[in-house]
């Protein structure tokens, strides 16, 4: 309990010492969306008429992480025109988000417009609109940092912008090339699901070898998984947007960006980046394996579990990995400092006594 109080006191001191107003502006759009459309934060992608904004939650983590990491180098400018411009930009973004959420007819009109005029596939207009949500936030974050700090400080707070812009690009790819029409992205599906199938085989799942089926049994055929479980039979069509590829790519990119900014030798950065990307891949494999186990043993109604488990696993992995990297770098730094200040025990002592005559 005393440790928690110490952490809270330290956090409060940091907030008082360093200007926190820009951070409130950066996280306010995410909080606003969560208030006016909380159900959209229960899914990472979209299903039918739902738009998944769970990825926006990660933006709050990135904003806080970047600010904490760069707070000593950031100098807040509180001119009135800067604050007024930030309020105006925030109001415009809030109005757009409000119309997207509350004005159903306007959203339908947008879907018709982008599919008829911009060449967006009729199968994935929601991906285009979700991309616009991310892209507008990316532009907004750059503007807020430039206003409250200065344009040169954008590099210090660039990770949330990269994540939002990268998510927008991936959503646009799905909007113009939905399902498995983008071959090089669909190839990731097989790299993930073949490993999942191997893990399930090690866990005791069977594969079809004859006419008899012994529960539990799986059959992976291309991008289609057939599963005979204790709760019944289910067939799952697997496309790259819903197979965790988007999360895997974006979190790997974020890890690489954060590690590039790390104060460590290049060789260790490369090792950290490789471990981070590989760990993100296996976090996704673990996520999908859990989903299959859930369908096999608990329920065929996997929607709620599928919507929640991904963000929990990825965020936990990112936080644990970054904590490990910082802990290890701090430990190596302390060792280097100790080795420099450690007295040389082999140095002979000097006597100040007068030698005998």
C-alpha positions as CSV (number, residue, x, y, z in Angstrom):
1,X,0.0,0.0,0.0
2,X,2.8,2.4,0.9
3,X,4.4,1.6,-2.5
4,X,1.2,2.6,-4.3
5,X,1.0,5.8,-2.4
6,X,4.6,6.6,-3.2
7,X,3.9,6.0,-7.0
8,X,0.8,8.3,-6.8
9,X,2.7,11.1,-5.0
10,X,5.5,10.8,-7.6
11,X,2.9,10.9,-10.5
12,X,1.2,14.0,-9.0
13,X,4.6,15.7,-8.6
14,X,5.4,15.0,-12.2
15,X,2.0,16.5,-13.3
16,X,2.6,19.6,-11.3
17,X,6.2,20.1,-12.4
18,X,5.6,19.5,-16.1
19,X,2.8,21.1,-18.1
20,X,0.1,18.5,-18.8
21,X,-2.4,20.6,-20.8
22,X,-1.3,19.3,-24.2
23,X,-1.7,15.7,-23.1
24,X,-5.3,16.4,-22.1
25,X,-5.9,17.8,-25.6
26,X,-4.3,14.7,-27.2
27,X,-6.4,12.2,-25.2
28,X,-9.6,14.1,-25.3
29,X,-10.8,12.8,-28.7
30,X,-10.4,9.2,-27.6
31,X,-12.3,9.9,-24.3
32,X,-15.0,11.7,-26.3
33,X,-15.5,8.8,-28.6
34,X,-15.6,6.4,-25.7
35,X,-18.4,8.5,-24.1
36,X,-20.6,9.0,-27.1
37,X,-20.0,5.5,-28.6
38,X,-18.8,3.1,-25.9
39,X,-20.0,0.0,-27.8
40,X,-17.6,0.6,-30.6
41,X,-14.7,0.2,-28.2
42,X,-15.7,-3.4,-27.6
43,X,-14.3,-4.5,-30.9
44,X,-11.0,-4.1,-32.7
45,X,-12.3,-4.5,-36.2
46,X,-15.9,-4.2,-37.6
47,X,-18.6,-6.8,-37.9
48,X,-21.7,-6.0,-40.0
49,X,-22.8,-2.5,-38.8
50,X,-20.3,-2.2,-36.0
51,X,-17.2,-0.2,-36.2
52,X,-14.4,-1.3,-33.9
53,X,-12.4,1.5,-32.3
54,X,-10.7,-0.5,-29.6
55,X,-7.4,0.4,-31.2
56,X,-8.0,4.0,-30.1
57,X,-7.4,2.9,-26.5
58,X,-3.8,2.2,-27.4
59,X,-3.4,5.8,-28.4
60,X,-3.9,6.9,-24.8
61,X,-1.1,4.6,-23.7
62,X,1.2,5.9,-26.5
63,X,0.5,9.6,-25.7
64,X,1.2,9.1,-22.0
65,X,4.3,7.0,-22.8
66,X,5.7,9.6,-25.2
67,X,5.0,12.5,-23.0
68,X,6.6,10.8,-19.9
69,X,9.7,9.8,-22.0
70,X,10.2,13.3,-23.5
71,X,8.8,15.6,-20.8
72,X,12.3,17.0,-19.9
73,X,12.7,18.2,-23.5
74,X,9.2,19.6,-24.0
75,X,8.6,23.2,-23.3
76,X,4.9,24.2,-23.3
77,X,3.9,27.5,-25.0
78,X,0.7,29.0,-23.5
79,X,0.0,31.9,-25.9
80,X,-3.7,32.7,-26.1
81,X,-3.8,32.2,-29.9
82,X,-2.3,28.7,-29.5
83,X,-4.9,27.6,-27.0
84,X,-7.7,29.1,-29.1
85,X,-6.4,27.3,-32.2
86,X,-6.2,24.0,-30.2
87,X,-9.8,24.5,-28.9
88,X,-11.0,25.2,-32.4
89,X,-9.3,22.2,-33.9
90,X,-10.7,20.0,-31.1
91,X,-14.2,21.3,-31.6
92,X,-14.0,20.5,-35.4
93,X,-12.8,16.9,-34.7
94,X,-15.5,16.5,-32.0
95,X,-18.2,17.6,-34.5
96,X,-17.0,15.1,-37.1
97,X,-17.0,12.3,-34.5
98,X,-20.4,13.3,-33.2
99,X,-21.9,13.2,-36.7
100,X,-20.3,9.9,-37.4
101,X,-21.7,8.3,-34.3
102,X,-25.1,10.1,-33.8
103,X,-26.2,10.9,-37.4
104,X,-26.9,7.6,-38.9
105,X,-28.2,9.0,-42.2
106,X,-25.0,11.0,-42.6
107,X,-22.9,7.9,-42.2
108,X,-25.0,6.0,-44.7
109,X,-24.6,8.9,-47.1
110,X,-20.8,8.8,-46.6
111,X,-20.8,5.0,-47.3
112,X,-22.7,5.5,-50.5
113,X,-20.4,8.4,-51.5
114,X,-17.1,6.5,-51.0
115,X,-18.3,3.4,-52.7
116,X,-19.8,5.2,-55.7
117,X,-17.3,8.0,-56.2
118,X,-14.0,6.9,-54.6
119,X,-13.8,3.2,-55.7
120,X,-14.2,1.8,-52.2
121,X,-15.4,-1.8,-52.3
122,X,-19.1,-2.2,-51.3
123,X,-18.0,-5.0,-49.0
124,X,-15.9,-2.7,-46.8
125,X,-17.1,0.9,-46.7
126,X,-16.8,0.9,-42.9
127,X,-13.1,0.3,-43.2
128,X,-12.8,3.5,-45.2
129,X,-14.7,5.5,-42.5
130,X,-12.7,3.9,-39.7
131,X,-9.5,4.9,-41.6
132,X,-10.8,8.5,-41.7
133,X,-11.3,8.4,-37.9
134,X,-7.7,7.4,-37.5
135,X,-6.3,9.7,-40.2
136,X,-8.0,12.8,-38.7
137,X,-6.6,12.0,-35.3
138,X,-3.1,11.7,-36.7
139,X,-3.4,15.1,-38.3
140,X,-4.9,16.5,-35.1
141,X,-2.1,15.1,-32.9
142,X,0.6,16.7,-35.2
143,X,-1.3,20.1,-34.9
144,X,-1.6,20.0,-31.1
145,X,2.0,19.1,-30.6
146,X,3.1,21.9,-33.0
147,X,0.9,24.4,-31.3
148,X,1.7,23.7,-27.7
149,X,5.3,22.9,-28.1
150,X,6.9,23.6,-31.5
151,X,7.2,21.8,-34.9
152,X,10.6,20.4,-33.9
153,X,9.0,18.6,-31.0
154,X,6.8,16.5,-33.3
155,X,9.6,13.9,-33.4
156,X,9.4,13.6,-29.6
157,X,5.7,12.8,-29.7
158,X,5.6,11.0,-33.1
159,X,4.6,7.5,-32.0
160,X,0.8,8.1,-31.5
161,X,0.8,9.8,-35.0
162,X,2.6,6.9,-36.6
163,X,0.2,4.4,-35.0
164,X,-2.9,6.3,-36.1
165,X,-1.6,7.0,-39.6
166,X,-0.5,3.3,-40.0
167,X,-3.9,2.1,-38.8
168,X,-5.5,4.4,-41.3
169,X,-3.4,3.0,-44.2
170,X,-4.2,-0.6,-43.2
171,X,-7.9,0.2,-43.0
172,X,-7.7,1.8,-46.4
173,X,-6.1,-1.3,-47.8
174,X,-9.0,-3.3,-46.6
175,X,-11.5,-0.7,-48.0
176,X,-10.1,-1.0,-51.5
177,X,-9.0,-4.7,-51.3
178,X,-11.3,-6.5,-48.9
179,X,-11.3,-10.0,-47.6
180,X,-8.6,-12.0,-49.5
181,X,-8.2,-9.8,-52.6
182,X,-4.9,-8.5,-51.3
183,X,-2.7,-11.5,-51.8
184,X,0.5,-10.4,-50.0
185,X,-1.5,-9.5,-46.9
186,X,-3.6,-12.7,-47.1
187,X,-0.3,-14.7,-47.1
188,X,0.2,-13.6,-43.4
189,X,-2.9,-15.6,-42.6
190,X,-1.3,-18.9,-43.5
191,X,1.9,-18.0,-41.5
192,X,-0.3,-17.5,-38.5
193,X,-2.9,-20.3,-38.8
194,X,-0.5,-23.1,-39.7
195,X,1.3,-22.4,-36.4
196,X,-2.0,-22.3,-34.6
197,X,-3.0,-25.7,-36.1
198,X,0.4,-27.2,-35.0
199,X,-0.1,-25.9,-31.5
200,X,-3.7,-27.4,-31.4
201,X,-2.3,-30.7,-32.6
202,X,0.2,-30.7,-29.7
203,X,-2.7,-29.9,-27.3
204,X,-4.5,-33.1,-28.4
205,X,-6.6,-31.9,-31.3
206,X,-7.2,-34.4,-34.1
207,X,-7.1,-34.0,-37.9
208,X,-9.4,-35.8,-40.3
209,X,-7.7,-39.0,-41.5
210,X,-10.8,-41.1,-42.3
211,X,-14.5,-41.0,-42.2
212,X,-14.6,-41.1,-38.4
213,X,-14.3,-37.8,-36.5
214,X,-13.0,-37.8,-32.9
215,X,-13.8,-34.7,-31.0
216,X,-12.0,-32.3,-30.9
217,X,-11.0,-32.2,-34.6
218,X,-9.8,-29.4,-36.8
219,X,-9.4,-29.1,-40.6
220,X,-7.5,-26.2,-42.0
221,X,-8.1,-25.9,-45.7
222,X,-6.7,-22.6,-47.2
223,X,-8.4,-19.8,-45.4
224,X,-11.1,-21.9,-43.9
225,X,-11.0,-23.6,-40.6
226,X,-13.5,-26.4,-39.8
227,X,-13.8,-27.3,-36.1
228,X,-15.7,-30.2,-34.5
229,X,-15.7,-29.3,-30.8
230,X,-17.5,-30.3,-27.7
231,X,-20.1,-27.5,-28.3
232,X,-20.8,-28.4,-31.9
233,X,-19.4,-27.8,-35.4
234,X,-18.3,-24.4,-36.7
235,X,-16.7,-23.3,-39.9
236,X,-14.6,-20.1,-39.8
237,X,-13.6,-18.1,-42.9
238,X,-10.2,-16.4,-42.3
239,X,-9.3,-13.1,-43.9
240,X,-6.3,-10.9,-43.0
241,X,-8.2,-8.0,-41.5
242,X,-9.8,-10.3,-38.9
243,X,-6.9,-12.6,-38.3
244,X,-4.9,-10.2,-36.1
245,X,-2.5,-9.2,-38.9
246,X,-3.4,-5.5,-38.5
247,X,-2.8,-5.6,-34.8
248,X,0.5,-7.5,-35.3
249,X,1.9,-5.1,-37.9
250,X,0.9,-2.0,-36.0
251,X,2.2,-3.1,-32.6
252,X,5.4,-4.3,-34.1
253,X,5.8,-0.9,-35.9
254,X,5.2,0.9,-32.6
255,X,7.7,-1.2,-30.8
256,X,10.3,-0.5,-33.4
257,X,9.7,3.3,-33.3
258,X,9.9,3.3,-29.5
259,X,13.1,1.2,-29.5
260,X,14.7,3.5,-32.0
261,X,14.3,6.4,-29.6
262,X,15.8,4.3,-26.8
263,X,19.2,5.4,-25.5
264,X,21.0,2.2,-26.1
265,X,23.7,0.8,-28.5
266,X,22.5,0.0,-32.0
267,X,23.2,-3.7,-31.6
268,X,20.9,-4.0,-28.5
269,X,18.2,-2.0,-30.3
270,X,18.2,-4.4,-33.2
271,X,17.9,-7.4,-30.8
272,X,15.1,-5.7,-28.9
273,X,13.2,-4.9,-32.1
274,X,13.6,-8.4,-33.4
275,X,12.4,-9.9,-30.1
276,X,9.5,-7.4,-29.9
277,X,8.3,-8.2,-33.4
278,X,8.6,-11.9,-32.8
279,X,6.8,-11.7,-29.5
280,X,4.0,-9.7,-31.1
281,X,3.6,-12.5,-33.7
282,X,3.4,-15.2,-31.0
283,X,1.0,-13.0,-29.0
284,X,-1.3,-13.1,-31.9
285,X,-0.9,-16.8,-32.3
286,X,-1.7,-17.2,-28.6
287,X,-4.8,-15.0,-29.1
288,X,-6.1,-17.1,-31.9
289,X,-5.3,-20.4,-30.1
290,X,-7.4,-19.2,-27.1
291,X,-10.3,-18.3,-29.4
292,X,-10.3,-21.8,-30.9
293,X,-10.1,-23.4,-27.4
294,X,-13.0,-21.2,-26.3
295,X,-15.1,-22.3,-29.2
296,X,-14.1,-26.0,-28.6
297,X,-14.8,-26.2,-24.9
298,X,-17.0,-23.3,-23.8
299,X,-19.3,-21.8,-26.4
300,X,-19.8,-21.3,-30.2
301,X,-20.9,-17.8,-29.4
302,X,-17.4,-16.4,-29.4
303,X,-18.1,-12.8,-30.4
304,X,-17.7,-11.1,-27.0
305,X,-14.6,-13.2,-26.1
306,X,-13.1,-12.5,-29.6
307,X,-13.7,-8.8,-29.3
308,X,-12.1,-8.4,-25.9
309,X,-9.2,-10.9,-25.7
310,X,-7.1,-9.4,-28.5
311,X,-6.6,-6.0,-26.9
312,X,-5.9,-7.5,-23.5
313,X,-3.2,-9.8,-24.8
314,X,-1.5,-7.3,-27.1
315,X,-1.5,-4.4,-24.5
316,X,-0.3,-6.8,-21.8
317,X,2.5,-8.0,-24.0
318,X,3.6,-4.4,-25.1
319,X,3.6,-3.1,-21.5
320,X,5.5,-6.2,-20.1
321,X,8.1,-6.0,-23.0
322,X,8.7,-2.3,-22.6
323,X,9.0,-2.7,-18.9
324,X,11.6,-5.5,-19.3
325,X,13.6,-3.4,-21.8
326,X,13.7,-0.3,-19.5
327,X,14.5,-2.5,-16.5
328,X,17.3,-4.2,-18.3
329,X,18.8,-0.9,-19.7
330,X,18.6,0.7,-16.2
331,X,20.4,-2.3,-14.8
332,X,23.1,-2.2,-17.4
333,X,23.6,1.5,-16.9
334,X,24.0,1.1,-13.1
335,X,26.6,-1.7,-13.7
336,X,28.5,0.6,-16.0
337,X,28.4,3.5,-13.4
338,X,29.5,1.1,-10.6
339,X,32.4,-0.2,-12.6
340,X,33.6,3.4,-13.2
341,X,33.4,4.6,-9.6
342,X,34.6,1.3,-8.0
343,X,37.9,2.0,-6.2
344,X,41.0,0.2,-7.4
345,X,41.9,-2.1,-4.5
346,X,45.3,-2.8,-5.9
347,X,46.5,0.9,-5.5
348,X,49.2,0.9,-2.7
349,X,48.7,3.2,0.3
350,X,51.0,6.1,0.8
351,X,52.5,6.6,4.3
352,X,53.0,10.1,5.6
353,X,55.3,9.1,8.4
354,X,58.9,10.3,8.3
355,X,61.3,7.5,7.3
356,X,63.8,6.5,10.0
357,X,67.2,8.2,9.9
